[in-house]
Amino acid sequence: MFRNQYDNDVSTWSPQGRIHQVEYAVEAVKQGSAAIGLRSNEYAVLLALKRSSGELASYQKKLIKIDEHMGIAIAGLTSDARVLSNFMRTEAMRSKMLYDRPIPVQRIVSTIADKAQVNTQQYGRRPYGVGLLVVGYDETGPHLYESSPSGTCFEYFAMSIGARSQSAKTYLEKNYEQFANASLDELVRHGLLALRDTLQQDKELNIHNTSIGIVGKNEDFHIIEGDGLQKYLDLLGDETSRTRRGPEERSAAESIAAESSREDSNTEVDHGDVAPMDTDN
Amino acid sequence: MDAFPSRWGKPRNENIDEHNTVPLHKTLPDNLTQTAYGPVTRTQQPLVTGTSVIALKYRDGIMMAADMLGSYGSLARFRDIERLMPVGDYTVVGASGDISDQQYIQHVLESLMVKEHCHDDGHVLGTPHIFEYLWRMMYNRRSKFNPLWNALVVGGVHKGDKFLGYVDLRGTTYKATTIATGFGAHLAQPILRKRVEGREDDLTEEEAIDIINDCMRVLFYRDARSMNKFQRATITAAGVNVTEPYGVDTNWGFAEKIRGYGA
């Protein structure tokens, strides 16, 4: 994609029938770190890779709880994500207050999609720069939806968004038939394997940079971070990093990896979860 | 009589306006808060009214009854009003109080069900949801000093559970095994409580019909704004059934013994 004379505002079509501003907004989602969602017949699970801008910084939160039965994973501009998640929380609360009923997932996602669509059609507005993966459990079972800045919302068995998410998608496409009847642990393990495929060279999944959200039949939506993650990472055994090595090479490789990762974090190019105004590239 | 409380206590010019036919000269500017202009005077009384609604839980679900009279004060004016309103397939709302407000509520609930249907996502509003919605609506209207002058009984079956609740013009709610509004609360409730409470899972349909008929008979004898023509609604897991109007046998033989009454 290159700059052209049809990409100045969102209310201009290109002669090829594209709205470039919306496509650029979708690019912003691809700059965020990976988030993955998948579901079985009883559970829906979100997994995300958290990023930190440096050793002194904390890891950017990727999962947000909307209601007892619903949560989202974000990729892209965190400020836009905050606005959308606050709106979703208000709508969820409204449903509980008016009808004493948890809001059906499909409805709230459609509302978000309609909200996003307005910004793709009115002059002077800009599309939201965040993609959401929404999981929820309502009367019709577990659901996973993706909402994008273009205003589309689709339901999926499994989906991934963010940086290097294509590798995760490849894994999910290969294995999705096993998800429907998988147990919760098996489902999370599949998700972690998919998430692992989005890692950069020599990086690994650990309790600091991973985040899991689970909702299901008798299970309210809850986020697992920090020490609670260890038992899920243990499902992967030794293979928490992308490159698969034998056990003897591993310890040598690990120390090299530890050194190089320290250097790497300063030169990381992907800053998608911080507003693009940051200049330290 | 001065019908406008905002004029009470203020002097009027008797030369021009001996009988208060013209509103007073404007003394307040336009940009004040609502309360500064004086009290709001909306009609705050019901006009055409329905009397009691009674309901009980029994083994298979809920049974509810209400007569078909719309009274205009003491005049028995409209004798075919259906006060039991089915909402969706598993809920009935029985209304006592102002009939025009009841019709408004019916319209609101119908619109709600249509909108939900149009979402087309497999979700249906069940009895507890309709109850909550009515409660919020009634309480909100009360808080604006413009109530819907009704006492509503909401009954239905939702996911196998029997639901029976009461909402009124003040937004007061409660749920119980037996519910009655208006005169029914005084005359029928003791009968209902004695014969139903504790036995709601054992009561057969025949017994429930018997209890309802006895209560409606008592209400016809003693409530001066009632009629011996009523409907009975039954809600079970299979759905809603509202009977054709019918009446119960009554015995007025005692009147013979009273001087001035009887044949």
HADDOCK unambig.tbl for C-alpha pairs under 7 A between the chains (distance, minus, plus):
assign (segid A and resid 98 and name CA) (segid B and resid 132 and name CA) 6.22 0.50 0.50
assign (segid A and resid 98 and name CA) (segid B and resid 133 and name CA) 5.09 0.50 0.50
assign (segid A and resid 98 and name CA) (segid B and resid 136 and name CA) 6.43 0.50 0.50
assign (segid A and resid 99 and name CA) (segid B and resid 129 and name CA) 4.41 0.50 0.50
assign (segid A and resid 99 and name CA) (segid B and resid 130 and name CA) 6.60 0.50 0.50
assign (segid A and resid 99 and name CA) (segid B and resid 132 and name CA) 5.19 0.50 0.50
assign (segid A and resid 99 and name CA) (segid B and resid 133 and name CA) 5.19 0.50 0.50
assign (segid A and resid 100 and name CA) (segid B and resid 129 and name CA) 5.68 0.50 0.50
assign (segid A and resid 100 and name CA) (segid B and resid 132 and name CA) 6.07 0.50 0.50
assign (segid A and resid 101 and name CA) (segid B and resid 129 and name CA) 6.58 0.50 0.50
assign (segid A and resid 140 and name CA) (segid B and resid 122 and name CA) 6.94 0.50 0.50
